[in-house]
Amino acid sequence: MSISATELKNNLSKYLLLAATEDVFITRNGRTIAKLTAPYQNKLDTVDALFGSVPENITSEEAQEENLSKI
């Protein structure tokens, strides 16, 4: 979900509740400036979102070791 900074300011409590279930991107002048997200996301979900697909049977440490071995 993407909202303006003004919309966030006017309805902060609503978007804080929504941020627990989905990312809320805040924009100013049409450009994304911030993201509200749940503080306790699954680490592998975060890795997957940042770096692509991660198999379910691999730990974040194993994924990091595999990534470092490619360098």
Secondary structure, DSSP 4 states (H G I P E B T S, - for coil): -EEEHHHHHHTHHHHHHHHTTS-EEEEETTEEEEEE--TT--HHHHHHHHHS---TTS-HHHHHHHHHHT-
